[in-house]
Amino acid sequence: MTIPDMSVCQSCAMTLAKPEDHGTNADGSAHDEYCTYCYQQSAFVAPDQTMESMADFISNMIPADAIPTGSDAAATARQTLAGLKRWQ
């Protein structure tokens, strides 16, 4: 699955729809690739987090109708995350 680089967090795939959704740089300005939950003050909030632990966390947030038939939420999350910058 390909995710547009600037429309979602490149760590968790959260939509970056509003200015307050964006993480921050060291100077407090908005970061254009990561959300506020993943990135603050030019650093990842959980720098040791693995793609697998992120997939487990976000799999609980994926709406049931967004999961392809025959797949589970964790598999869908892993597939989505695999295309994001942080997990390359």
C-alpha positions as CSV (number, residue, x, y, z in Angstrom):
1,M,0.0,0.0,0.0
2,T,1.4,3.4,-1.0
3,I,0.8,6.3,1.4
4,P,1.3,9.9,0.1
5,D,4.4,11.3,1.9
6,M,2.9,14.5,3.2
7,S,-0.7,13.6,4.0
8,V,-0.1,11.1,6.8
9,C,2.4,10.7,9.6
10,Q,5.3,8.8,8.3
11,S,5.5,6.8,11.5
12,C,1.9,5.8,12.4
13,A,-0.2,6.8,9.3
14,M,-2.4,9.2,11.2
15,T,-3.9,11.8,8.8
16,L,-2.2,15.2,9.2
17,A,-5.3,17.2,8.5
18,K,-4.9,20.1,10.9
19,P,-1.8,22.1,12.0
20,E,-2.1,20.8,15.6
21,D,-1.8,17.2,14.2
22,H,1.8,17.8,13.2
23,G,4.8,17.0,15.4
24,T,7.3,19.8,16.2
25,N,10.8,20.7,15.3
26,A,13.3,21.9,17.9
27,D,12.2,25.5,17.4
28,G,8.6,24.6,17.9
29,S,7.6,24.9,14.2
30,A,5.4,22.2,12.7
31,H,7.2,19.1,11.2
32,D,5.6,18.1,7.9
33,E,6.2,14.4,8.0
34,Y,5.3,13.2,11.6
35,C,2.4,13.7,13.9
36,T,2.4,15.2,17.4
37,Y,2.0,11.7,19.0
38,C,5.1,10.3,17.3
39,Y,7.4,13.3,17.1
40,Q,8.1,16.3,19.4
41,Q,11.0,18.7,19.6
42,S,12.8,17.1,16.7
43,A,12.8,13.6,18.2
44,F,10.6,10.5,18.2
45,V,8.5,10.2,21.3
46,A,9.3,6.5,21.5
47,P,12.7,6.2,19.7
48,D,13.0,2.5,20.5
49,Q,9.6,1.6,19.2
50,T,9.5,-1.2,16.5
51,M,7.3,-1.4,13.5
52,E,5.7,-4.5,15.0
53,S,4.8,-2.7,18.3
54,M,3.5,0.3,16.3
55,A,1.4,-2.2,14.2
56,D,0.0,-3.8,17.4
57,F,-0.9,-0.3,18.8
58,I,-2.6,1.1,15.7
59,S,-4.4,-2.2,14.8
60,N,-6.9,-1.4,17.5
61,M,-7.7,1.9,15.8
62,I,-8.4,0.7,12.3
63,P,-12.1,0.8,11.5
64,A,-13.5,-2.7,10.7
65,D,-14.7,-1.6,7.3
66,A,-11.1,-0.6,6.3
67,I,-9.8,-4.1,6.8
68,P,-9.7,-6.2,3.6
69,T,-11.9,-9.3,3.7
70,G,-9.8,-12.2,5.0
71,S,-7.2,-10.0,6.7
72,D,-6.8,-9.0,10.3
73,A,-6.2,-5.5,11.7
74,A,-2.6,-6.2,12.7
75,A,-1.7,-7.5,9.2
76,T,-3.4,-4.5,7.6
77,A,-1.4,-2.2,10.0
78,R,1.9,-3.9,9.2
79,Q,1.2,-3.6,5.5
80,T,0.4,0.1,5.8
81,L,3.4,0.9,8.1
82,A,5.9,-0.9,5.7
83,G,5.4,1.9,3.2
84,L,6.1,4.7,5.6
85,K,9.4,6.6,5.8
86,R,10.2,5.7,9.4
87,W,10.1,2.0,8.7
88,Q,12.0,1.9,5.4
